[in-house]
Amino acid sequence: MNSVTVPLPAAAAARRDYTTIGLIGLAHGCSHFFHMLLPPLFPAFIREFGLSYSELGLLVTTFFVISGIGQALAGFLVDKTGARPVLFAAFGCFILASLAAALANGFGGLMLAAALAGLGNSPFHPVDFTILNKRVSQPRLGHAFSVHGISGNLGWALAPVFLIGISGAAGNWRMAYVGSALVALVILLLLVFKRDAIDDRQGSWAHERAGAATTPAPDEHPMAFLRLPSVWLCFSFFFFSTAALSAIQSFASPALQKMFGLPETLTAFVVTGYMLCGAAGMVVGGFWVARSASLERNIGFAMAGSAALLLLAGSGWLPGLATAGIAALAGFGTGLAGPSRDMLIKRAAPPGATGRVYGTVYSGLDVGFALAAPVFGAMLDHGRANDVFYGAAVALMLGIGAASMVGLARRRTLATA
């Protein structure tokens, strides 16, 4: 039985939207913080456990293999049970991952922490985009995607500062993970307290609000969306673009140390700079996507600029500090492309299958991280620090090609409809 929805006054609707956007942004920022649960303290693991960069890359691979498989499955779970309980369970995994890292006595303990963090990370994109798409008013949806992306970059940026800072202040890297457990616990308690604002059962899809007759036929197979070329092209785009991000997140700091002899205390914050520049790019990108009809062109322009800066960083032509700054500045272009990327995927998602589409497409992110990390780690083990930046640039260019093909596939679909 359908109930009649009474429209909220404009001010009340705005407050409701901003509350939902803020809470989901905070949750998403925490998920990205936990992407970086282990990499900032790689030097401590090398000193204490004698691990190689290839082994450290396997920790990243473990995180993202579990996250990628879980993300594809989580999309189905979110579509069936709702997003909110899945979100609460994810934060429980983050708390357990932090405690496992704090108690780790070797590679096996760190592997457990990576696995738990990956499991916690797996449902975030299907959860977040289901809640945002169902609860946020259409005029604010582009900005909601922008805030979502910005918060993720801020989570990435905060993790090295937080973990390295607490580790240094306490004189013990394990205390950093006690701190990260408390961060996850506090955010979980806030989400539980404000649970009505993230209840996707109280919202509706945009096509339902508009009364459009675009809901899939009842007898359509739940896996029918996998036949859409745009879904797999979006997957490919995420694979390539996040392979580049994996290089910067996990290995830009040691690469700069090897290339120029810069101290770890300086290079560790290149990732923070990259993510802050990315957040600034997303602010601009949120307005840009609202004024530009060509999402693929936005992505191509922005990511080509980032690729050029990473090629310059890898060349070694500039002094060490300038190279570190150039590598950080490359984050602006990837951030600028972020809102256009999210809108591109929204267009590829058929009504009623958004959780599944986001789960499948964003698992390309996890696969990209998982496969790239040991490759870039092996480059460092073999003394090829410059190739970390060259490889990241090439991956971005391949991502531009995938995004362009998404647009082409969509235009062909519309032409034959």
C-alpha positions in Angstrom: 0.0 0.0 0.0 1.5 3.4 -1.0 1.4 6.3 1.4 1.0 9.9 0.3 4.2 11.9 0.8 3.6 15.5 2.0 6.4 17.7 0.6 8.5 19.4 3.2 8.9 23.2 3.3 12.0 24.3 1.4 14.1 25.2 4.4 13.2 21.9 6.2 14.0 19.9 3.0 17.4 21.7 2.7 18.2 20.9 6.3 17.3 17.3 5.8 19.5 17.1 2.7 22.5 18.8 4.3 22.2 16.5 7.4 22.2 13.4 5.2 25.1 14.7 3.0 27.2 15.6 6.0 26.7 12.2 7.7 27.4 10.2 4.6 30.4 12.4 3.9 31.8 11.8 7.3 31.2 8.0 7.0 32.9 8.0 3.5 35.8 10.0 4.9 36.3 7.3 7.5 36.3 4.6 5.0 39.1 6.3 3.0 40.9 6.8 6.3 40.9 3.1 6.7 42.2 2.6 3.1 45.3 4.1 4.6 45.3 2.1 7.9 48.6 0.4 7.1 50.6 2.3 4.4 51.7 5.3 6.5 53.4 3.1 9.0 55.1 0.8 6.4 58.6 2.1 7.5 57.8 1.0 11.1 56.8 -2.5 9.8 60.1 -2.7 7.8 62.1 -1.8 10.9 60.2 -4.1 13.3 59.3 -7.1 11.2 61.9 -6.9 8.3 59.3 -6.8 5.6 60.0 -5.9 1.9 58.1 -3.5 -0.2 56.7 -6.4 -2.2 55.3 -7.9 1.0 53.9 -4.6 2.1 52.2 -4.4 -1.3 50.5 -7.7 -0.6 48.9 -6.2 2.4 47.4 -3.6 0.2 46.3 -6.3 -2.2 44.6 -8.3 0.5 42.7 -5.2 1.6 41.4 -4.5 -1.9 40.8 -8.1 -3.0 38.5 -8.6 -0.1 37.0 -5.1 -0.5 36.4 -5.7 -4.2 34.7 -9.0 -3.9 32.7 -7.7 -0.9 31.7 -4.6 -2.7 30.2 -6.4 -5.7 28.2 -8.7 -3.2 27.3 -5.8 -0.9 25.5 -4.1 -3.8 23.0 -7.0 -3.9 22.7 -7.0 -0.1 22.0 -3.2 0.0 19.3 -3.5 -2.7 17.7 -6.3 -0.7 18.0 -5.2 3.0 18.6 -1.5 2.9 21.8 0.5 3.3 21.8 1.6 7.0 22.4 -1.8 8.8 25.2 -2.6 6.3 26.8 0.7 7.1 26.8 0.0 10.9 28.3 -3.4 10.3 31.1 -1.9 8.3 32.2 0.3 11.2 32.3 -2.7 13.5 34.9 -4.2 11.0 36.9 -1.0 11.1 37.1 -1.2 14.9 38.2 -4.8 14.8 40.8 -4.0 12.1 42.4 -1.3 14.3 42.6 -3.7 17.2 44.2 -6.4 15.1 46.8 -4.0 13.8 47.6 -2.8 17.3 48.1 -6.4 18.5 50.0 -7.6 15.4 53.3 -9.5 16.0 54.3 -10.0 12.3 53.1 -10.3 8.8 50.1 -12.5 9.7 48.7 -10.1 12.2 49.0 -7.2 9.7 47.3 -9.4 7.1 44.4 -10.0 9.5 44.1 -6.2 10.0 44.1 -5.6 6.2 41.4 -8.3 5.7 39.1 -6.8 8.3 39.6 -3.3 7.0 38.9 -4.5 3.5 35.7 -6.2 4.6 34.6 -3.0 6.4 35.4 -0.9 3.3 33.5 -3.2 0.9 29.9 -1.8 1.2 30.6 1.9 1.3 29.9 2.9 -2.3 26.7 1.0 -2.7 25.6 2.1 0.8 26.5 5.8 0.3 25.1 6.2 -3.2 21.9 4.4 -2.3 21.3 6.7 0.6 22.3 9.9 -1.3 20.3 9.0 -4.4 17.2 8.2 -2.4 17.3 10.9 0.3 18.9 14.0 -1.3 16.8 16.3 -3.5 17.8 16.3 -7.2 19.0 19.9 -7.3 21.5 19.1 -4.5 22.6 15.7 -5.8 25.6 17.0 -7.8 26.9 18.8 -4.8 26.2 15.7 -2.6 28.5 13.7 -4.9 31.1 16.5 -4.7 31.0 16.4 -0.9 31.2 12.6 -1.0 34.3 12.7 -3.0 35.9 15.6 -1.0 35.3 13.7 2.2 37.0 10.7 0.8 40.1 12.7 -0.1 40.1 14.3 3.3 40.1 10.9 4.9 43.1 9.8 2.8 44.8 13.1 3.7 44.2 12.8 7.4 45.4 9.2 7.8 49.1 9.8 7.4 49.0 12.9 9.7 47.0 11.1 12.3 48.8 7.8 12.3 52.3 9.2 12.0 51.6 11.9 14.5 50.2 9.7 17.2 53.0 7.1 16.6 55.6 9.8 17.0 54.0 11.5 20.0 53.5 8.2 21.8 56.8 6.6 20.7 54.9 3.5 19.8 53.2 2.8 16.5 50.6 0.5 18.1 49.0 3.5 19.9 48.2 4.9 16.5 45.8 2.0 16.0 44.2 2.4 19.4 43.5 6.0 18.2 42.0 4.8 14.9 39.7 2.3 16.7 38.4 5.2 18.8 37.8 7.3 15.6 35.6 4.5 14.1 33.8 4.0 17.4 32.9 7.7 17.8 31.6 8.0 14.2 29.6 4.8 14.6 27.9 6.2 17.7 27.1 9.4 15.9 25.5 7.5 13.0 23.4 5.5 15.3 22.3 8.6 17.1 21.3 10.3 13.8 20.1 7.1 12.2 16.8 8.6 10.9 18.8 10.9 8.6 20.5 8.0 6.8 17.4 5.7 6.6 17.1 4.9 2.9 13.7 3.3 3.5 12.3 6.8 4.0 13.4 8.0 0.5 12.7 7.2 -3.1 14.6 7.0 -6.4 14.6 10.0 -8.6 12.7 8.2 -11.3 10.0 7.2 -8.7 9.7 10.9 -7.5 9.3 11.9 -11.1 6.6 9.2 -11.8 8.6 7.9 -14.7 7.7 4.5 -16.0 11.3 3.3 -16.2 11.3 0.6 -13.5 12.7 -2.7 -14.8 10.2 -5.3 -15.6 9.4 -7.6 -12.6 10.6 -10.7 -14.4 14.0 -9.1 -15.4 16.9 -11.1 -14.0 18.8 -9.5 -11.1 22.0 -9.9 -13.1 20.6 -8.3 -16.3 22.5 -5.0 -15.7 25.8 -7.0 -16.4 24.9 -7.0 -20.0 25.3 -3.3 -20.3 28.7 -2.3 -21.9 28.7 0.9 -20.0 28.9 -0.9 -16.7 32.1 -2.7 -17.7 33.6 0.3 -19.2 33.0 2.2 -16.0 34.6 -0.7 -14.2 37.6 -0.4 -16.5 37.8 3.4 -15.9 38.0 2.8 -12.1 40.5 0.0 -12.5 43.0 2.3 -14.4 42.4 5.5 -12.4 42.9 3.7 -9.1 45.9 1.8 -10.2 47.5 5.3 -10.5 46.2 6.3 -7.1 47.7 3.1 -5.6 51.1 4.2 -6.8 50.8 7.6 -5.1 49.2 6.4 -1.9 51.5 3.6 -1.0 54.8 4.3 -2.8 55.2 8.0 -3.7 56.9 8.7 -0.4 59.6 5.9 -0.6 60.0 6.6 -4.3 60.9 10.3 -3.5 63.2 9.2 -0.8 65.1 6.9 -3.2 65.2 9.5 -6.0 66.3 12.5 -4.0 67.2 11.3 -0.5 64.4 13.4 1.1 63.6 12.6 4.7 60.6 10.4 5.5 59.1 13.1 7.7 58.7 15.2 4.6 57.8 12.7 1.9 55.1 11.0 4.1 53.0 14.1 3.6 53.1 14.1 -0.2 50.1 11.8 0.0 48.3 14.3 2.3 49.1 17.1 -0.2 47.8 15.0 -3.1 44.6 14.3 -1.3 44.1 17.9 -0.2 44.6 19.1 -3.8 42.1 16.4 -4.8 39.6 17.8 -2.4 40.1 21.3 -3.8 39.6 19.9 -7.3 36.3 18.2 -6.2 35.0 21.5 -4.9 35.5 23.0 -8.3 34.4 19.8 -10.1 31.0 19.9 -8.3 30.2 23.3 -9.9 31.8 22.3 -13.2 29.7 19.1 -13.6 26.6 21.2 -13.0 27.5 23.5 -16.0 29.0 21.0 -18.4 27.0 18.4 -20.4 30.1 16.4 -21.6 31.2 14.3 -18.6 33.8 12.4 -20.7 35.4 15.7 -21.8 35.6 16.9 -18.2 37.3 13.7 -17.1 39.7 13.7 -20.0 40.8 17.3 -19.6 41.3 16.9 -15.8 43.1 13.6 -15.8 45.4 14.5 -18.7 46.7 17.4 -16.7 47.4 15.1 -13.7 49.2 12.6 -16.0 51.4 15.3 -17.3 52.4 16.4 -13.8 53.2 12.8 -12.8 55.4 12.4 -15.9 57.3 15.5 -14.9 57.7 14.2 -11.4 59.1 10.9 -12.7 61.5 12.6 -15.0 63.7 13.8 -12.1 64.3 17.1 -14.0 63.2 19.2 -11.0 64.8 19.4 -7.5 63.4 17.1 -4.8 61.1 19.5 -3.1 59.7 20.8 -6.4 59.1 17.2 -7.5 57.2 16.5 -4.3 55.1 19.6 -4.8 54.3 18.6 -8.4 53.3 15.1 -7.4 51.0 16.6 -4.7 49.5 19.1 -7.2 48.6 16.2 -9.6 45.8 15.4 -7.1 43.9 18.5 -8.2 43.2 17.0 -11.7 42.0 13.7 -10.4 39.7 15.5 -7.9 38.4 17.8 -10.6 37.3 14.7 -12.5 35.6 13.1 -9.4 32.0 14.6 -9.6 31.9 14.0 -13.4 32.9 10.4 -12.7 30.1 9.8 -10.2 27.5 11.4 -12.5 28.8 9.2 -15.4 28.1 6.1 -13.3 24.7 7.4 -12.2 23.7 7.6 -15.9 24.9 4.1 -16.5 22.8 2.7 -13.7 19.3 1.4 -14.6 16.5 2.2 -12.1 16.2 -0.3 -9.2 19.7 -1.6 -9.7 21.8 1.3 -8.4 23.3 -0.7 -5.5 24.3 -3.5 -7.8 25.8 -1.2 -10.4 27.7 0.9 -7.9 29.0 -2.3 -6.2 30.2 -3.8 -9.5 31.6 -0.6 -10.9 33.4 0.5 -7.7 34.9 -3.0 -7.3 37.1 -1.9 -10.3 38.6 0.5 -7.7 39.5 -2.4 -5.5 40.8 -4.5 -8.3 43.0 -1.6 -9.5 44.5 -1.1 -6.0 44.9 -4.9 -5.5 46.8 -5.6 -8.7 48.8 -2.3 -8.8 50.2 -2.4 -5.3 52.6 -5.4 -5.6 53.6 -4.2 -9.1 54.7 -0.8 -7.9 56.2 -2.3 -4.7 58.4 -4.6 -6.9 59.5 -1.5 -8.9 60.9 0.0 -5.7 62.5 -3.3 -4.6 64.3 -3.3 -8.0 65.4 0.4 -7.7 63.0 1.8 -10.3 61.6 4.6 -8.2 61.0 6.9 -11.3 58.7 4.2 -12.8 56.3 4.6 -9.9 55.3 8.1 -11.3 55.6 7.0 -15.0 53.3 4.0 -14.3 50.8 6.2 -12.6 50.7 8.6 -15.5 50.2 5.8 -18.0 47.3 4.3 -15.9 45.6 7.7 -15.9 45.8 8.0 -19.7 44.2 4.5 -20.0 41.4 5.6 -17.7 40.7 8.6 -20.0 40.3 6.1 -22.8 37.9 4.0 -20.8 35.8 7.1 -19.9 35.6 8.2 -23.5 34.3 4.7 -24.5 31.6 5.0 -21.8 30.2 8.1 -23.5 30.4 6.4 -26.9 28.6 3.3 -25.6 25.9 5.4 -24.0 25.3 7.5 -27.1 24.9 4.3 -29.2 22.4 2.9 -26.7 20.3 6.0 -26.8 20.5 6.1 -30.6 19.1 2.5 -30.8 16.5 2.9 -28.1 
